[in-house]
Amino acid sequence: MNEIRLSEQLYKEAERRAQAAGYATVDDFVSEQLQSDFSAEHEDFDGHFTPDVIACLDQISDDMTAGRSLSMEEVEKHLNTVRAAWLTDHAS
């Protein structure tokens, strides 16, 4: 077995993503990501559909079915909030 060294910041990000995606360990998550990235046969989007993303999509679907929708202003406000949080999380 080989070892890969990650910076503390990169490890913390991998740990966060592994937990969000439901992986038991960071090693399992990183291994799966590398295998997916190295696979030339197909593009796998499963890693993007974390439990939080699926719950959000389910909520959106339920809202649409019930006739509830968002205005463009509400969508832009939400995107700006998400963008600001992402930039804060990824500031160097």
C-alpha positions, 0 to 999 in steps of 0.5 A, a space after each residue: 500500500 502506498 501513502 499520499 501526503 496532503 497539506 492540512 488544508 487539503 486534508 480538511 477539505 477532503 474530510 469535509 467532502 467525504 463526510 458530506 458524501 457519506 464516505 466512512 473515511 477520507 482514504 475511501 473518498 480520495 481513492 474513489 475520486 482518483 479512480 473516477 478521475 483516472 477512468 477514461 471510460 465514463 464521467 461519473 457525477 455520483 460524487 456530486 449528489 451528496 445527501 444534502 444535494 439530494 435533499 435540496 433537489 427533493 425539496 425543490 421538486 416538492 415545492 414545484 409540485 405544490 405550485 411554489 416557485 421563486 422569483 429571479 430576485 430570490 434565486 439571485 439572492 440565494 446564489 449570492 449567499 452561496 457564492 459568498 460562503 464558498 469564497 469565504 471557505 476557499 479564501 487562501 
